Amino acid sequence: MDAREVKVIDTSGRNGQPGPEAWTKKPAEAPYGQVGESGGSAGAPTAGQPGSDIRIRLAYSNNETGFVQVAGEGPHTGQLWKIARDEKLRLNAKGGDGGAGGRGEDGQAGGRGRDGRDATRHRNGEDGWNGARGGDGGYGSNGADGAPAGNVLITVAEDDTDLLIPLEYDVRGGAGGVSGQHGEPGDGGVGGRGGSPHAWTERHGDRVAAYTRPGGNNGTNGSPGTRPSTFLSGGKAGPQGSIQIKVVRGDLSEATYPSPYSLQVVKFDIIDENEDGINEPGEHVYAHNIRVRNSGGMPSPETRSIHLLIQGTQFLEPITSEPVELPRSIQPGQEVDVPGVLRALIRNEWSEKPVGSVLNHFDNIQLLAIFHERLNRPIPNFCGLTQILIRYPIRLDPPTYLDCVAKGDRVRFKWVVHNDSKKSYGVEGLLKRVTATKLSDPARFFTLTHAAEDKPGEATDELPEIEPNSMITIDQDFSVDERTLEFSEGFLTLELMLSDPVTGKLRSVQKHQMHMQISGVYSLSPNPSYLLVVNSKTPNHAIHQIIALIRHRLHTYLDIFNLSLTGSYDSPVTNENVLKSYAGRSVIIFGNNFPYFNQGSKDPWSLLDPWHTGLLVKGGTSVLFAAVSNLEGLKTWAKDATFPAHDFTAGAQSFNDENVGKLVTQLRKTDSKAVSSNMVVHRFAVKKGLFRSVQSTVDSAADSAAKKLNKNLPLRRFIAVSDTEALKVAEKTGGVIVCEGVPKTSKMIASIGFFPQSILGTNNISDYDMYFVISCLPFAVKARMFWNMIGKSDASGVACSTLYTGIETLYHAPPDEASGQSKVDDKILQALCISLQLDISSELYRFSATRPRFPDPLNLSEKISQLPLFSQFFDTAPKTAQVDDIGKAQLLVSTLGSIHAISNPIGFWQTIKGAFAFLGNRKGQLTPAANERIFAAIASTCSANMATTVKAHMLQRSNQVKLGIQGIQGPKNFTAFGTRELAAFANVQVISMFDLTELKPFSIALNSSALQSHQQGYHDHRHGTTMLKGEADKLINEMVNPANSEDE
């Protein structure tokens, strides 16, 4: 028990004073040429003063319960102290400590030597003076001796020796003072600098003579002073005082003892109540075989009873009604065995533990010895701490379960129950303790196969018997209730139940919760438009927002594929990569990482074949990675997807030519809009060059091919590699393979940021996230929708029948919709136009930013044909007038104005370069043709009266865009300005998106080792995903629609 207050009787001696240090305030360095002064010596310290004796008499205060009355004797006669139960009395007769020795003063540094005078025409340079010697260090002093302590003399009656408990003693002799230190010697003075030499010339007629005078030598540095060599010692400790306890017996005889009794526990044993080796809440813990030693100088009280108890703690509640009495009059040095057993109840848990946690609480058992009769005060330092572990004998492993379950599936979850004790549990076990697991469905999302009829939301497995140190595996089947909403979160609670060891009442000792995403089942639409790839950690509100946007606002088809159901991108419908069913369509993949079938967290692209995906993107499939959490990891994957190189077999679209020039000419004739998702491979022959090996010539030819392709086909990307099959060293010939990668005009982007929650009761998506979903539409679809709506939309949007003209297969009308009533709202139309502006302007900038050497190998018609988005956009324009009201032409004006701005010179310098377009400036050459297509589109889509007005508004918009681009630092492209307009549309500060097609902006050549590394990286990725899928399939087969044991 810690005392609230410590009272003190203090007769200790004063401490001595330290040795004085009479240091002077002299400069650190002596004057020029003078020896440094020696440091002053420290004075001697003073010794400590002796402590005086303390004489007191102890008695119990009959007037105040639990108080010890202390009466002074000798010099303290007449003084009285009263010590309450929560107070202590310290008797301090300690001798005074000796003073510490002083430190000698440091010697002064010697003076510097004077510098010699410089040489002149008439004298040599003088030597510098030597530095002076440093001063000696001053003497330190020894420490002073400590003083002797006083004695403590206590008189107490034999019946009152329990009153010694509140006393503390300090009869230590004074400590000797520590020794001082000698001062440090001063450094020698620095020698003076010798005079500088002198040189001059004199003319004597036609002759010039040179003369010199030597300089002086530098003076030597002075020697340092000396440090005193005498040994300094600390003072001696003073002798210790004594404690004399005079005990007056009942017959008035006396006995004197050198110290009070000191009772301490030597050992004791701990056992739990049911002896299963587990200290369990609800049962008692026993302390027995207690052995106590008196390590003091007098016997323990003979007339006063001392009770032993277990110290109460947060978990331990001692049974105070069953104390054990310590044997009386234990002699100094004697050890005794204490008869009896102490008990303490291990309290049950008073609050619910966090879900998933296990009780493993380390507590300390400490025995208390208490004078219980009148002092009711524990004996200090009676027992050290013995640690025990409080836990339950039965333990439940975290259950094995799936993070995602689908409606219609029967799912089996498993868990393992351990018996960590030495005895069997269960109703048939040795202890007859009920042990069970209970699976609960609080929200009633599921149908529990083995639930009781009266409790359909609970399924209990009661264990008949579980042997000591063994485990049992339990499983339960369930299915998702048909009324449960798809893409909602359900959870099951699994509890381990164990009856109380005393009352027998069943209690929950451990709990786990299994949170699961309730998923729909994937199905392939007859005319798919969008594929949404989700996982168990994709926010359900984000999925519902996309469902509402695509199905109910855009009115097109949306299929949803859940990676956490399948473990891979394999379609259960086609048994192929699910993305293949959406070639030329839109794919949205949520970019959050998710737990992957007990194999750690994975990113969704880590399971996706990069080369197959790259080919699909090359063929026109638009891919959006939404809400990406690991952008750097995605970038690494996207770089690998840019140049597929796994099959070099020639196909129907392949070219084989005798040199790179002819091959490039053939490729320039291909339609950029007709690039397919096939692995198209081209070849050309190479002959060995002079002074080169065949392989070196082939590698050089591959480099040249990549440069030529960049110059001739700047928006398409190719990989040029050595053709190992064509390499024939003896014939001095080889070959180069050229494969087409993902074009720069493809759509593969990533958005950053989480989908915000919708207003309660709605599934409204933010304009920011809505834009990315709409921008993921294939360009041909966006272009068709744009021209369909021009002149036919209003503030409420445009009719679906109008918007989907020519692409009717993509239109998905709700089943309860009245014919022709559904519309696509204006927000979607605005997002569509912004997306088109960014796509086309980006294509124009990327193409015109290339700077081929004069002359440009591409003629004007080839330049236009190499702009697939620009060409396709204007080729789709209607040939009949649709716009007769300027109010319905704003989206047309905005979009064509942006295209016009990026197609024409921006600023003075681009205007100058455009004047010399014939020298190879591609933008200058494109400007007339682009303007012609823009004006023709206005003329064809607008009535004759309206075309002039629309054109004027379009040019005004173009000028605004140019001014906006000029006001932004960096390249003069539309992206930064368009992104700013997008931010205003989405009402956000920053647009966080990344174009994954920009990671490798040019065609490249790879030598053999680089190609091997490129292919090996792909094969390693495929091997890794195959291994992951194998483990996932194993778990799915065990847990989803498992065969019953009786069916096997």
N, C-alpha and C positions, 0 to 999 in steps of 0.2 A: 504494500500500500504506500503510495507516495504521500508525503506529508504536505498539508496545505501550507504550513508555516514552520520554519525552523528557528527556534529561539537559541541564543548563544550566551554562554558564560565565557568571557574571553580574558585570559591572563597571559596571552602570548607575549613574547618579547619583541621589541622593535627591531626592524631590519637595519643593518649597518648602511652607512652612506658610501657611494662609490668613490674611487680615487679621483681627486680634482684634476682637471686637464686645463692648465694655464697656458693656453695657446695665444700667441701674439698675432697681431694683424700686420705681418710684414709682407712685402711683395713676393710673388712666386719666384722671382729671379733677382739675384744681387746686381748692383750697378756694374758697369763695364769694368772688367778686370779684377773685380773684388771676389774674394772667397765667400761662398754662401754661408749664412749663419746656421748654426746647429739648432735642431728643434729642442724645445723645452721639455723637461721630464714631468711625468705625471706624479701627483701626490699619492700618499698611502690611503687606502679606504679604511673605514671604521668597522669594528667587529659588531655582530649582532648582540642584542641584549637578551639575557636569559629570561625564560618564562617563569612565572611564579606558580605556586601550588593552588589547586582548587580543592576545597573541602566542602562536601555537601552531605545531607542526610535525606533519604527517600522515605516517603510515607504515602499511603493511599488517602485521598480526600474523601472523607465520609459524607461530606455535604454536597459534593458534585460528582455525579456518576461518571466513571471512566476517567477521572482526572488523577494525575500523579502530582503529589505535592513535594517540591524540592526546597529544602531549607538550607541556607548557607551557614557554614561554620568557619572558624578561624577568621581570615580577613574578610569573609563574606557573611559574618554573623549579622543577623538581623534582616538579611535579604530573603525573599520568598518568591519562588516561581511555580506556576501551575501549568502543567502540560496536558492538553486535551487529547482525545483519541486520534485526532488528525494532525497532531503536532509532534515535533521532535525537539530534543534539547542537545545541542552540540557543546561539548566541554573542550575548549581550545586552550591548551597550555603549551603550545608549540614554542620552541626557541626561535629567536630572531635570526634571519639569514645574514651571513656576512656580506659586506659591500663588495661590489665588483672592482677589480683592478682597473686603473686608468690607462689610457692609450697615450704613448709619447707623441710629441709633435713631429711632423715630417721636417726633414732638413730643407733648407732653401737651396734652390738651384744656383750654381756658380754663375758669375757674371760673364757675359760674352766678351771675346777678345775684340779689340778695336780693329777696323779694317785698315789695311795699308793704303798709302796714297798711290794714285795711278801714275804710270810713267809719263814723262814729257820729253821734249827734244833734248832737255838738259840733264835728266836723271832717269835712272831705272825705276821700275815700280817697286814699292816697299812691301815687305812681307807683312801679312796680317799677324796680330798679337794672338798668343795662345789663350784659350778659354780658362777660366778660374775653376778651382776645385769646388764641388758641391758641399753643402753643410751636412753634418752627421745627423742621424735620426735621434730623437729624444727617447729617454728611457721610460718604458711602461712600468706599472707597479703590480705586485702580487695581489690576489684576492684575499679578503679578510676572512677570519674564521667565523663559523656559525656558533650560536650560543646554545647552551644546554636547555632542554625543555623542562617545564615544571612537572609536577606529579599530580595525579588525580586521585583523591581519596574519597571513597564513597562508603557511607555507613547505611546499612539496611537491615531490617529485621528478617529472620529466616522465613517468615510467612509472606514477606513482601518482595522476594527476589524476582517475582514476575514484573516488578516495576522497573527493572533494568532495561526492558525492551525499548523504550523511547529514546535511550541515550546513545549518543555518538561521541567518539573520543578522538582527540588529536594531540598526541604527546611526542611528536617527532622533534628531534633536535634540529636546530637551524642549519640550513644548507650552507656550505662554504661558498664564498664569492668566487666567481669565475676570474681567471687571470686576465690582466690587461694585455696590451700589445705594444711592442716597441714601435717608434715612428720610422717611417721609410726614409732612407738617405736621399739627399738632394742630387739631382743630375749634375754632371759637370757642365761648365759653360761651353757654348759653341765657339770654336776658333774663328778669329776674324778673317775676312776675305782678303786675299792678296791683291795688290794694285794691278790694274789692267795694263797690258803692253800698249805701246804707242808706235805707229808707223807713219812715215811722211816721205815726200819726194822733194828734190831740189834740182833746178835746171842750171846747168853750167854750160852756157853756149848752146851748141846743138845736142848736148848730152843731158839726159835726165837721170839722176841718181836716186835710188831708193834707200831709206834708212829706217832702222827699227830700234826701239828700246824694249828690253824684256820686262814682263810684269813680275810682281812679287809672288811668293808662295803663300798659300792659305795657312793660317795658324792652326795648331792642333786643338782638339777638344779637351776640356779639363776633365780630370778624373772625378767619379762620383764620390759622395761621402760614404761613411760606414754606418752599418746598422749595429746597434748594441747587441752583444753576444750573450749577455746574461740570461739564464733560464727563468722564465716567469711561471709561477705555480698558482693554482687556485687555493682558496682557504679550506681548512678542515671543517667537516661537519660537526656540529655540536652533539653531545651525547643525548640519547633518547630518554625521555621521562618514563615513569612507570604508572601503572594503574593498580590501585590497591582497593579491593572491595572487602570491606569488613562486614561479616554477617553475624548478627547477634542472635543467638539461639534462644529458645524459650527459657532455658535455665540460666540465662545471662552469660553463658560462656560465648566465646567469640572464635571465629575462623576468618582468616584473611586469604584472599585469592588474587592472583596476578592479572586476571582478565575475566570478563563475564562468560557465561556459557554461550556456545554457538552451535545450535542444532541444525543439521543438514541431512537431506535425504541422500543416501548412498546409492540406492537403486529401488525400482519397483517395476512390476510387470503389468501390462495392459492386455485385456482380452475383451472381445465383444460378447454380448449376451447370449446369442445363439451359437456362438463358436463356429461360425462359417468363414471366419477370416476377413469379414467385411464390417466396417463401422458404418452402419446404416442409420439414416434418420428414422426415428421412431423406436429404436431399441436403446438399451443401456450399455454403457461401457464400464468395465470394472477395473479398478486398480487394486492389486494385491501383492503379496510378498514384498511388503514395504520394509526397507531397512534404513535406520537412522543412526547417525554418528554425532557425538558431542565433540567438536573440535576446539572448544573453548577451554578456559582455565578454571572453571568451577562447575559443580554439579548443577543439573537442571533442577527447577523447583520441585520439592517433594510434596508440598502441601497444595499446590495449584494444578488443576487439571488442564491438559492441553489436548484439544480436539483437532483431528485431521479431516480435511475436506478436499474435494477437487475444486479448483478455481473455476468459476463460471465464465463462459465466453459467449460469443454470438450464437454458437451451436450447442454448447454444453450447458446443461442445467443441473447443478449438483443436487443430490438428494440430501438436504441439510438435516433431515430427521434421522439419518443413519450415519452419524459421525463415528470415527474410530479414535479411541483415546490412546495417546502416546504414553508409554511407560514412564514412571516418574523417577526422579533422582538419577538420571543418567550421568555417570561419572565422566570426568574429562578423558578423552581418548576412547571411550567405550562405544561399541556398536551394539544396537539392539534390533530385534525383529519386532515389528508392530503387528499384533494379532488383528484379524478382521479384514474386511473388504470394503472399499469405497465404491459408490455408484454415482454415475451422472447420466442423465437422459440426453440422448442426442436429439435435439429438437427437429421436428419436421420443417420443411421449407415453408417460410412464411409469405413468399411471393412467387409468382410464376417466373420460371427461367426464360431467357430468350429462346426462341424457337431454334432447334438444332443443337443447343448446348447440352453438355453432360455435367452432372454434379461431380466435381473433383475438387473438394475443398480441404486444404491442409489446415489443421487446427493444432493448438498446443495444449497438452495436458500438463497442468502444474498443480502440485499438492500444496495446500495451505496448512500451517500449524497455528492455531488460534487459542490464546488465553481467553476462554469464553465466559468465565465466571463473573468477573467484574471489569476487566479492561476491555474485553471483546476486541482484541487487537491481535493482528497476525505477527508472527515472528519473522523478521526480515531475513532474506536470502536463504530461506528454508529449502527451496527446491528449484532446480533448473527446469528447462522446458523439454518435454518429450513430444515429438511431432507425430500426429496420426493423420491418416487420410480418410475423410468422410465421403462416402459414395454409396451407390446402390449395388447390390449383388448382380443385378440383371442390367445388361446394356444393349442398346439398339444401334446398329450401324446405320449410317445414312442410307435411305432406300435407293435402289436402282430404279430410275424412272426416266421417261422421255420428257423433254421440254415441250413437245408439241404432239397433240393427238388430233385425229381427224374424226369427224362425225361418221358413224357407220362402222368404225373399227372396234373390235374387242381388244382391250389392252390388258396386259398382265404386268403388274409391278411386283418386285421382290424386295425382301429385306431380311436381315440376319439378326437373330437375338442371341446374345452371349450370356452364359452363366460364369462369372468370374470368381465365384465363391467355392468353398470346399464341400458344400452340401447341395443336394438336388432340390430344385424348386418345381412348382406346379402342384396342382391338387393331389396328385399321386406321389409327389416327392416326399422326401424325409421330413421336411418342415411343414408340409400341407399348406403351403402359401400359394394363393391363386396368382397365376402369371398369364398375361394375355397381351395381345396387340389389338388396337382398335383403329380402324380406318373410317374417317368421317368426311362427309361431303356437306359442309355448312351451307353452301349456296345452292345445293341441289342441281348442279350442272350435269351430274353423272348418274348412271344407273349401276349400282353396285350389285354384282352377280350374286354374292353370298350374304346380302343384307337380310336382317330379320324382318318379318312381315310388319311387326309393330314399329320398327325403326328402320325405314327404308334408306335413311341417310347414314347408317352405321353398319359396319361389318366387323365383327369381333372374332378373333382366333384365340381360343383358350388353349394353353399348352398343358397337356396332362403331366408331363415330367420333362425337365431338362437337366441332364446330368451335370455334376461339378466340372468346371473348366471345360465346357463344351459349348457348341453353338447349334442353332436350328435355323433353317431357311424357311421362310413363310412367303406365300404369294397370294395375291388377290386379283380377280378379274373385274373389269368394269368397262362400260362403254359410255359415250357421250350422249346425253339426253337429246332427242330430236328437237326439242324446243329451245335448246341453247343457241345463242347467237354465234354465228361464225366470226372468227377473229375477235374473240373476247378472251379474258383471262380467267381460268378456273383454278381452283386449288383443292387439294385433299389434305387432310390432317391425319398424320399417323402418330399414335400414342402408344407408349409402352406402359402397361398397367401392372401394378404389383400391390398385393394386399398389405395393409399396415401390420407390422409384426406384433402389435399389442391389440388393437381393436379389430383387426381383420377386414377393415373397410378398404375397398378397392380404390387406389389412388393412381394418378398419372405421375410417372417418375421421369419421363423423357418424351419430347415431342418434336416431330419434324413436319414441315409443310412442303408439299410438292406443288409448285406453281407451274401451270401448263398453259400454253396457248391453244385455244380451240380453233382448229383450222378447218377450212372447207376442203373438199376433195378436188383435185385437178381434173379438168376435162378440156378437150381441144375443141374450140368453136369451129363451125363449118367454114366461116370466113373470118379468121382471126385478124385482129387489128393490133391489140396491145398484149404483151405478156408482162406480168408483174411477178418478179421473183422475190420472195420474202423468206424470213426465217423466224425462229422462235423469239428472238429479241427485237424484231422489227416492231415498233410501236403500233398497237392495234388501231389507235385513232388515226395514224397516218395511212394505214391500209384502207380504212373506211373512207377517209378523205379522197383517196385516189379512186376508189370504187364509185363514190358519188360523182366525182368529176367526169370520169370516162363514160360510165354507163348512163348517168342521169343528166349530165350537162352537155357532154360531147356526143352522147347517143351513139356510141360505137362499142365494139366487142372488147371485153377484157377477160383474159384468162389469168388465173393466179396459180403459181407453182411455189410450193413450200419446201425449201431445202431441208428443213428440220424434220420433214416426214420421210424423205427419200434418201437423204445422205449424199446425194449426187444430183447432177443435171440430167440423169437418164429419165426419159419420159415413160411413165407406165402405159401410155397409149401406143407409142411407136417403138419403144425400147432403144431409141437413139437419143442423142443430145436434144433436149427439149427446144433449144434455140433454133434448131433446123426447121421446125414447124413454123417459124416466124421469119423466115428469110424474106427480106425486103419489107419487113414490118417494123414495129417498134417494140423494144425490149427495155424494161425498167428493172434494174437490179438494186435492191436496197443495200447500201454499202456499210452497214453496221456489222461488227464482228459478233459471233454467237457461239455458245457452247456446242461442241460437236461430238456427241455420242461418247462422252467420257474420255475424249482425246484432246482436251484443252479447247481454247477458243480459236476460231478460224475466221478469216475474212472470206466473203462469198466468192471472190475471184480466185482464191487459192484452190478451189475445186473446179474451176472453169478452164477448159482447154484453150490456151491463148492463140494457137495457130488456127484452130477451127473457128474460133470467134473472129479472128482477124479476117479470115476469108468471108465470113458472113457480112462483116462490116464493109469489106471491099465490094461485095455484091449489092450493097444498098440497105442493109439492115441498120437501123438507128439504135444505138445503145446509150442509155443513161444510167450511170451509177449514182443513185440518189442518197443524200445524207451520209456521205462517206466519212468514216472516222479515222481511217489510216490512209491518207492521200499518198504518202511516199511509197507505201507498199503497193498501192494501185498503179502508181507511175511505173514501178519496176515491172509489174505484170504487163502493162500496156505497151512498154517498149518491146517486150518479147512478142506481142501480138502484131506489131507493125509489119514484120517481114516473115511470114510463114515460109519454112524451107524444109518440109519433111518428105516431099515426093517430087522428084525431078523427071517423072515420066511425061513424055510428050503427049499432047492431046490435040483435039481438032482445031483449037485456036492457036496452036504453036507455030512459030516461024523458025526456019532453019536457013541461015544465010552464010555467005562466004566471008563476010566481014561485018564489023559493027556498024558501019555507015549504012549499009543496006538494011540491016535489022532495024535500026532506028527509023529509017524511012518507012518501013512497013508498019512499025508501031504508030507513027504519026498519022497513018491513014485509018487507024482504028477509031471507032466512035467512043469518046470518053464517057458518054452516057450509057454505053452498052457493056461496061466492065462487069464481069460476072464474078460469082463466088467460087469459081473453079480455080484449081491450082494450075495456072497457065505458065508453061515453061517454054522459053525460047533459047536458041543456041546460035552461035556463030563460030567459025573456024579461026584458028590462030596458027601462023607459021613462025618457027623459031627465028628470033632476031639475031643480028650480027653481034658477036661478043656477049651473048646472053644464053643462059640455059632455056630449055623449053618452058619449065615451070615459071622462071622469072619473066619470060615473055608473056605467058598467060596471065600472071598476076598484074603485070603492067597493062595488058589489054583490058582486064576487068576494071582497073582504076579508070582508064580512058572511057570505057563504056558508061560508068556511073556519071562521069562529068558530062558526057555527051547527052545522056538521058536527062540530067538536070537542066541542061540548056534547051533541049528540044521538047521535053514533056515536063514542065516545071510543077504541075499540079498532080502528077502521078509519081509514085515512088517504086523503084525497082531495086533488087538486090542482084549484084553480079558476082558470080563465084566461078572457080575453076571447075571444068568438066573432067572429072577423073577418068571417066570411061573413054573420053576422046584423046587423052594424053598418050602419045606414042613417041617415046624418046628416039627410037631408032629412025623413025620417019620424019623426025623433027617437026611434028605437028601437035597441036593441042586444041582446046576449045574452051569457050566460056558459056556458062548458063546464065540466063537472065530471067528472073521471076518477078512478077508484079506483086507489090505489097499493097497496103491500105492507102488509097488516095487521100490527098489533103482535103478533098471536098467531102469526105465521109463524115458521119456524125457518130462520135464516141466521146461523150463529155462526162464530167463528174460535177455534182453539186455538193456544197459543204453546208452543214447546219442542220439542226433537228427540226422536224415538222412541229410547229406549235399546236397546242390543244385547240380544238374547236370550241365555240360557245356551247354551253350545256344544251343538249337536245338537238344539236345540229352536227353535220359532218362537213362543214365549210372548210375548204382548203385555202391557205394563204395565197395571195396573188403571186408571191415569190415562188412557191413550190408549184403552183399551177402553171407558171410560165415554162418551167423545165419539162413538165409532162407534155405540154403542147408542143414545145420545140423538138421533142423526140419523135414527132410524126415524120414519116419519110418525106423527103423534099417534094417528090412528085405529088403526094397527097396534099401537102400544104399549098403548093402552087395551084392545084386544081380547086381547092377550097377558096383560095384568095380570089381567083377570077370568077368563081361561081357567086360569091357574095357581093362583088363590086356593084354598086348601084342598087342593091336589093336589101341592104341591111338598114336598120334604124337603131334607136337607142336601146331597144329591147333585144336586139340580135338579128338573126336571120333564120328563116324556116329550114328545118333539117332537109326537107325535100329539095330545097334550092342548093343548100351547101353540099349535099352528097350527089349532085347531078354528075353522072359519068363515073362515079365511084360508089354506086348504090350498094354493092356487096358489103361495104364497110358500115352501112347504116343499120343500127340495131334499135328498133322502136320498142319502147316499153309495152308489155302486153295489155295494159289497161289504158293506153293512150288513144285519144280520139284521132281519127285520120287527119294527118296534116297539121296537127296542132302544136307539135313539139318544135322548139326553137333552140338554137345554140346562142348563148348570151353574148353580149357585146364585149365583155371582158376577155372571153376566149378569142374572139376575133382580133382584138388589139394585141394579145399575146402572139397570135399567129403572124400578124404583120411585123411585129418587132423581131420575131425569129427569122422571118424571110429577109428582112433588112440586114441582120447580122450575118446570115448565111451567104447572101449574094455579095455584099460588100467585102466580106472576108475573102471570098474567092477572087474578086477583082483585084484586091490589094495584093494577095499572095502571088497572083500571076504577074501583075504589072511591076511588082517589086524586084523581079528577077532582071538581071542586067547582062544580057548576052553580048558578046563582042560583035562589033560591026563586021559584016552585015548580019542581021537577024535571020536565022535559018527558017523562021516561020513567016509565011505570008499572012495577010489579013484574014482570009477565010479560015486558015488553020488556027489562028489565034482565037477566033470566035468559037470554033469547034472544040477547042480545049477549055472552054468555060461551060462545063455541063450544066451547072445550076443556072447561070445567066441565060443560056440558050433554052433550057427546058422551061424556065419561067416565062419567057416571052413567046415561045412556041405554043404554050398553053393558053395564051390570051385569046379571048373570043373575037370572032370576026364580025359580030353584030353589036350595035350600040346597046349598052345597058345603063348608061349614066345620063340622066337628063336633069339632075338636081345636084347642085354643088354641095348641098348638105349631106348627100349620100356618097360623096366622092372623097371624103377626108382620109379614109384609109388608103385609097389609091394615091392621093396626093402625097401622103406621108411616106409611103413605100417607094414610089417612083422618084420622089425628091431625094431620098437617101441614096438610091442607086445612081441617080444623075450626079449627085455631089461627088461620090467616090470615083465615078467614071471620068470626071473632068478635072482640070488642073486646080489644085488648092494652093493658093498663095502665089507670090511673084515668081519664085524659083521654079515651081512646077510649070508655070505658064511659059517661061523661057525654054525649059527643056522640051515642052510640047511643041514649040516652034521648030525644033530640030528632031522631030519624031523620025524622020527618014534615016537618022543615024543610029537607030536601034532603040529609041525610047518606046517601050511597049505600051505604056499608058497613053502617050501621045498618039500612037497609031490606033488604039482602041476607041479613043474618045468619039470620033465622027460616027463610027459604026454603032457604038452604044447609044449615042444620042438619037440616031436614026431609029433604033429598035424602041426606045422609050417614047419618042414622039408618035411612032406608028401605033404603039399600043394605046396611046391616048386617043388617037384618031379613030381606031377601030372600036373602042369600048364606049366612047362618048358620042352623044348626038352632035350634029354639026354645030349647033348653037352653043353647046357646052364645052366642046373640045378646046377652044381658045381660052376660056376661063380656067379650065382645069390645068392647061399648060402653064398659064401665068401663075396659078397657085403652086404648081409643082416647082417652077423655077424659084419662086420665093422660098419654098421649103428647102430647096437645094442650097440657096445662099445662106440660110440659117444654119444648115448642117455644116457647111464649109467654115463659117465663122466659129461655130462651136468646136470643130476639129482643130482650127488654128489656135484656139485659146487653151488647148490642152498640150502639155509638154509631151515630147516623144514623137514616134512615127506618125505621119499624117494619114492615119487610117480611121475607119469608122468605129472600130471595136470599142475604144475608150469612150467615145461620145455616145455610141449606142448603149453601152453598159450604163452610162449615166442616165439615159432616158429610161432604161429598163428599171433602174433603182427608183426613179420617180414613179413609174407605173406600179411597181410592187410596194411602194411606200416603205422602203428600207434604206439604210445608210450605205451598205456595202453589198455588192453582188459577189458571192463566193462561188465561182465556177472555174473549171479547168478543162481546156480542150486537149484531150489525150492524143489527138492526131498530130499535135505540134511537138511531141517529145523527140521524134527523129524526122526533122523537116526535109531531108534530102535523100535521093537515091544513094546507095552505098555499095562498096566493093568489099568482099571478105576474102582473105587468103585462106588456105586450107586449114590452118590451125584455128583461125577465128571462126570459120564455118563449123568446125568440129565442136568448138566451145558453145556456139549458138545452138547447135543441134543437141549437144549433151545436156545443156540446161533445160531444153524442152523435154527430153526423155526423163531426166531426173524429176521434173515436175509431174509428168504423167505417172511415173512409178510411185511417187509420193501419194498422189490422189487415188491411185488404185489400191494402195495399202490402206489408206484411210477408209475408202469405200468398203473394203472387205470387212473391216472391223465394225463399221456402221451397219452393214447388211446383216452381220451375225447378231447384233443386238436387236435390230428390227425384227428379224425372224423369230427371235426368242420371245419378244414382248408384244408384237402386233399380230392379232388373230392366231395365237398359238394353238397347237394341237393339244387336246386334253390327254392326260396320261392314259385314260381308258381307251382312247381312240388310237393310240400309238402302237 
